[in-house]
Every structure is written in structure tokens, then in C-alpha cells.
Amino acid sequence: MTEKEKKIMQTCGALVPRLTEQEKDRFLTFTEGMAFLSSRSHSIMTRDSAPEPKTRT
């Protein structure tokens, strides 16, 4: 785990106990959405990974 990842985990760990139940629900929904989009973006072909178009000769 990188130092940045450790910092994220520490920050979230300190934050969650201070949230109300409603804020926890919102935070969970937000982070689940981020996880979904992250996993989805890895399966989407980007311009850099797309094959080069064939040229007519």
C-alpha cells in the first residue's frame, strides 16, 4: 500500500465514527459509486488503447 493510500485509509477511518447515520449512508453510496465507476473505466477502451484505423491503399 502506498503512503497516499495509507493516508486515505487513515482519513476515512477517522471520519466515519464522526458521521451521523444519514451521512454514513451517503458516504457509503458515494464510495460504492466511485468503486463502480473505477471498475467500469478499466473495461472501457480508451483512445490510446484502441487499434489504429486501417488506411486504404
C-alpha positions as CSV (number, residue, x, y, z in Angstrom):
1,M,0.0,0.0,0.0
2,T,1.4,3.4,-0.9
3,E,1.7,6.3,1.5
4,K,-1.1,8.1,-0.2
5,E,-3.4,5.0,0.1
6,K,-2.5,4.8,3.8
7,K,-3.3,8.5,4.3
8,I,-6.7,8.0,2.6
9,M,-7.5,5.0,4.8
10,Q,-6.5,6.9,8.0
11,T,-8.5,9.9,7.0
12,C,-11.6,7.9,6.2
13,G,-11.1,5.8,9.4
14,A,-11.1,9.0,11.5
15,L,-14.0,10.5,9.6
16,V,-16.5,7.6,9.7
17,P,-17.1,7.5,13.5
18,R,-18.0,11.2,13.5
19,L,-20.7,10.9,10.8
20,T,-24.4,10.6,11.5
21,E,-26.1,7.5,10.2
22,Q,-27.5,9.5,7.3
23,E,-24.0,10.8,6.4
24,K,-22.7,7.3,6.6
25,D,-25.4,6.2,4.2
26,R,-24.4,9.0,1.8
27,F,-20.7,8.3,2.2
28,L,-21.2,4.6,1.5
29,T,-23.3,5.4,-1.6
30,F,-20.7,7.8,-2.8
31,T,-17.7,5.4,-2.3
32,E,-19.6,2.5,-3.9
33,G,-20.3,4.7,-6.9
34,M,-16.6,5.6,-7.1
35,A,-15.7,1.9,-7.0
36,F,-18.2,1.1,-9.7
37,L,-17.0,3.8,-12.0
38,S,-13.4,2.8,-11.4
39,S,-14.0,-0.8,-12.2
40,R,-16.1,0.2,-15.3
41,S,-13.4,2.6,-16.6
42,H,-10.9,-0.2,-16.7
43,S,-13.0,-2.1,-19.1
44,I,-13.7,0.8,-21.4
45,M,-11.3,1.0,-24.4
46,T,-9.6,4.4,-24.4
47,R,-8.3,6.2,-27.4
48,D,-4.7,5.2,-26.6
49,S,-5.6,1.5,-26.4
50,A,-7.9,1.5,-29.5
51,P,-6.5,-0.2,-32.6
52,E,-5.2,2.1,-35.3
53,P,-7.7,2.5,-38.2
54,K,-6.8,0.8,-41.4
55,T,-5.8,3.1,-44.2
56,R,-6.8,2.4,-47.8
57,T,-4.1,2.0,-50.3
